[in-house]
């Protein structure tokens, strides 16, 4: 189910008004990353609060033992590299809620020792 919801959320993002680009990545052993760039915060919130993404997010409580996120604004519309995203989440990330937290999550860590690698670039369309 996780991959189905990831696919439908990715498809929703690519078609959403205001979506500029992004990527999906992984760090091995079940660690997944998403990075998206939007024209403005309103476009991002419209995506986040609707349809496939809104349906999938509550399921993270049961599916995941770790989850973290970070939001920021930047001057240019270029998606961050995986290394820069990792550093940003490590520095400014917020922990999401999970029902069965890993030891790392319970200790307040927002990233693992593994950095993500991009495996799918997202473009509008």
C-alpha positions as CSV (number, residue, x, y, z in Angstrom):
1,X,0.0,0.0,0.0
2,X,2.8,2.4,0.7
3,X,4.1,2.3,-2.8
4,X,0.6,2.8,-4.3
5,X,0.0,5.9,-2.1
6,X,3.5,7.2,-3.1
7,X,2.7,6.7,-6.8
8,X,-0.7,8.4,-6.5
9,X,0.8,11.3,-4.5
10,X,3.6,11.7,-7.0
11,X,1.1,11.8,-9.9
12,X,-1.0,14.3,-8.0
13,X,2.0,16.5,-7.4
14,X,3.1,16.5,-11.0
15,X,-0.4,17.7,-12.1
16,X,-0.9,20.2,-9.3
17,X,-1.1,23.9,-10.1
18,X,2.1,25.6,-8.9
19,X,4.3,22.5,-8.9
20,X,7.8,23.2,-10.2
21,X,9.7,20.0,-9.6
22,X,11.4,17.8,-7.1
23,X,12.6,14.2,-6.6
24,X,12.0,11.0,-4.8
25,X,14.9,9.2,-3.1
26,X,15.9,6.4,-0.8
27,X,18.6,5.5,1.7
28,X,18.2,1.8,1.6
29,X,16.4,-0.5,4.0
30,X,13.1,1.2,3.7
31,X,14.1,4.8,4.1
32,X,12.4,7.1,1.6
33,X,12.7,10.8,0.9
34,X,10.6,13.3,-1.1
35,X,11.6,16.8,-2.0
36,X,9.3,19.2,-3.9
37,X,9.4,22.8,-5.1
38,X,6.3,24.9,-5.4
39,X,5.6,28.4,-6.9
40,X,4.4,29.5,-3.5
41,X,3.2,28.2,-0.1
42,X,-0.4,28.4,-1.1
43,X,0.2,25.9,-4.0
44,X,2.1,23.6,-1.7
45,X,-0.7,23.7,0.9
46,X,-3.4,23.1,-1.7
47,X,-1.5,19.9,-2.7
48,X,-0.7,18.8,0.8
49,X,-4.3,19.2,2.1
50,X,-6.1,17.4,-0.8
51,X,-6.6,14.1,-2.4
52,X,-3.9,11.4,-2.5
53,X,-1.4,13.1,-0.3
54,X,-4.0,13.9,2.4
55,X,-5.2,10.2,2.3
56,X,-1.7,8.8,2.6
57,X,-0.3,10.9,5.4
58,X,-2.4,9.5,8.3
59,X,-1.3,6.0,7.3
60,X,2.3,6.9,8.2
61,X,1.3,6.5,11.8
62,X,1.1,2.7,11.3
63,X,3.4,2.2,8.3
64,X,6.5,4.0,9.6
65,X,8.7,3.9,12.6
66,X,10.4,7.2,11.7
67,X,9.2,10.3,9.9
68,X,10.4,13.8,9.7
69,X,9.8,16.9,7.6
70,X,11.0,20.4,7.0
71,X,9.6,23.4,5.2
72,X,11.5,26.4,4.0
73,X,11.4,29.2,1.4
74,X,14.2,30.0,-1.0
75,X,14.9,32.5,-3.7
76,X,15.3,30.2,-6.6
77,X,13.1,27.3,-7.8
78,X,15.8,24.6,-8.2
79,X,15.1,21.4,-6.2
80,X,17.8,20.9,-3.6
81,X,20.4,18.2,-4.0
82,X,19.9,15.1,-1.8
83,X,23.0,16.2,0.3
84,X,21.6,19.7,0.9
85,X,18.1,18.3,1.8
86,X,19.8,15.8,4.2
87,X,21.6,18.6,6.0
88,X,18.5,20.8,6.1
89,X,16.4,18.0,7.7
90,X,19.2,17.1,10.1
91,X,19.4,20.8,11.2
92,X,15.8,22.0,11.0
93,X,13.6,18.9,10.7
94,X,10.5,18.2,12.7
95,X,9.6,14.7,13.8
96,X,6.3,13.3,12.6
97,X,4.0,11.1,14.7
98,X,4.4,7.3,14.5
99,X,2.8,4.6,16.7
100,X,5.9,2.4,17.0
101,X,8.9,4.7,17.0
102,X,12.4,3.4,16.3
103,X,15.0,4.1,19.0
104,X,16.5,6.8,16.7
105,X,13.1,8.5,16.3
106,X,12.4,8.2,20.1
107,X,15.7,9.9,20.7
108,X,14.7,12.9,18.5
109,X,16.9,12.2,15.5
110,X,15.4,13.4,12.2
111,X,17.8,11.6,9.9
112,X,19.7,8.3,9.8
113,X,23.4,7.9,9.1
114,X,22.6,7.2,5.5
115,X,22.2,10.0,3.0
116,X,19.4,9.7,0.4
117,X,20.1,9.0,-3.2
118,X,17.7,10.4,-5.8
119,X,16.1,7.7,-7.9
120,X,13.2,9.6,-9.6
121,X,13.2,13.3,-10.7
122,X,9.7,14.9,-10.7
123,X,8.7,17.4,-13.3
124,X,5.3,19.0,-14.0
125,X,3.1,17.3,-16.4
